[in-house]
Amino acid sequence: MAERITTPFGFASTADEVIAGVDLTGKRAIVTGGAAGIGVETARTLAAAGAQVVLGVRRVAAGERAAADIAAGIGADRVTVRELDLADQGSVRGFVAGWDQPLDILVNNAGIMALPELERTAEGWEMQFATNFMGHFALTVGLHDALAAAGGARVVSVSSSGNLFSPVVFDDLHFAFRPYDPLLAYGQSKSAEALLAVEVTRRWSGEGILSNALNPGAIATGLQRHTGGLKSPKEMHKTPQQGAATSVLLAASPLLDGVGGRYFEDCTEAPVVTERPADYAGVAAYAVDPGNAERLWNVASDLMATGARKSGGTR
């Protein structure tokens, strides 16, 4: 068993603090969902350290406002905006087709949470799984050559303590049989995002591509629009800069050189748990299991190639 990784940083550390002194000049980064919340703070910090950052966003106008705000704050124009709707595989393919440079950092940050009613994409995929995982899976696979060309790229999967609510239910990914539950669907998608980091590392580490996943913590953002805001105790809440810290650590800190396939929270590797803790700390064993990761990759590849298997579910 590999030793758990710790760093000098913790719960209260900010994104700026975790890469203080790191020079990202000449590096290229993509941050999905970079127009708000921890996404914009992740993008801001990477750009301030010298990286050229692309915000992949569904609402371009909001992305452009965020980019202008970042430019004003850091005194440099290093952030651009491109349209990306992760729930639309055509949009993902278009984004990938328009990328023609080496890519050093991919932060799969965007997400939706706890949709109150079952929604499906054109393929018939459950919307949270489609957006949080399948969109990022297609994006990551599509950008493989660009990541390999960077000669040492990092892929960051923003998961959640929601992984503790559900494994990936391979026999019913899209709630064709199970009654739809908003948090179970969210949990499944976040377990899938953690598994993506495991399998990216297994498949691509030989090409210099490593990936880790993380729980950013409890941050009040638009993500909780369907849950009535944060439900966790106030002492567990983080600011967006604190919430972005673990993402930025995994994206750019030399402390994570050579590290892949792990799951972090509060800037340290999380313990693997076999039952849900009362404080929701840690990562479920099923969300970092190599067998599950390989199976999910194969299933996702098949979904991309053939479209969703439409059976039984209602819209």
Secondary structure, 3 states (H helix, E strand, C coil): CCCCCCCCCCCCCCHHHHCCCCCCCCCEEEEECCCCHHHHHHHHHHHHCCCEEEEEECCHHHHHHHHHHHHHHHCCCCEEEEECCCCCHHHHHHHHHCCCCCCCEEEECCCCCCCCCCCECCCCCEHHHHHHHHHHHHHHHHCHHHHHHCCCEEEEEECCHHHHHCCCCHHHCCCCCCCCCHHHHHHHHHHHHHHHHHHHHHHHHHHCEEEEEEECCEECCHHHHHCCCCCCCHHHEECHHHHCHHHHHHHHCHHHCCCCCCEEECCEECCEECCCCCCCCCEEHHHCCHHHHHHHHHHHHHHHHHCCCCCCCCC
